[in-house]
């Protein structure tokens, strides 16, 4: 194998970028009957009944999300009005997952992006910053940054000032680690857990590797993508179905009466790794 050519993609996930065929990217594909029978989504909102297009009163609320002992119907509304009220409740409920921190505003922006219904990818500087902070602050043994740092020291031919191994060796070192996911304790309340949480696909690109004397400097670019959408497996889990936040989300996305489009959430950051041959 020849020398690395820069920029060099050293890692890609099995899941591809921009996968519009993923289950969580479906929208408007389920009927009312399916949503009620398979997913037990009879009661969705404390404000409106999306199945009858009526407003709710406090007397309408069932004792359990899994029963529907409603006491009459309120004023009839249009489907557009119903969707607007569901999105308002969706936004309001999101605040329990984004209590404090610099990323708490992201989820409401992403909900607004879904309501605009363009289906276009979502980008935000705060997302890129969150990704950078996660990578740089991760001091665990599974950190991809630290694993690469160790690997560069081992793989550099210090006498000839060049990288002596091949791209596959870099890929293997990353596989042993853990990609940056927003499932840490702090992500439960800082907004990132609800805005992103897991990731669908990732690319790691080595943009350059400079070796001088006993030191090296590597520039790495992380490109990460998530899907702002729910699949069937999500809503069938009690972790999700117990919260009206996710019940509203699933109905707005998957009901053939609404069908608001999910979208890709894109994050990118470039980081620097500096080290020397004497590090352990």
Secondary structure, DSSP 8 states (H G I E B T S, - for coil): -----SSEEEEE-SS-TT-TTSGGG--S-B-HHHHHHTT--S---SSEETTTTEE--GGG--SSTT---------B--HHHHHHHHHHHHHHHHGGGB-SSTTTTHHHHHHHHHHHT----B--HHHHHHHHHHHHH--STTBHHHHHHHHHHHHEETTTTEE-S-HHHHHHHHHTSB---S-SGGGGTBSHHHHTSS-SEEEEEEEEEEEETTEEEEEEEEEEEEEE---HHHHHSHHHHTSHHHHHHHHHHHBTTT----EEEEEEEEEEEEEETT--
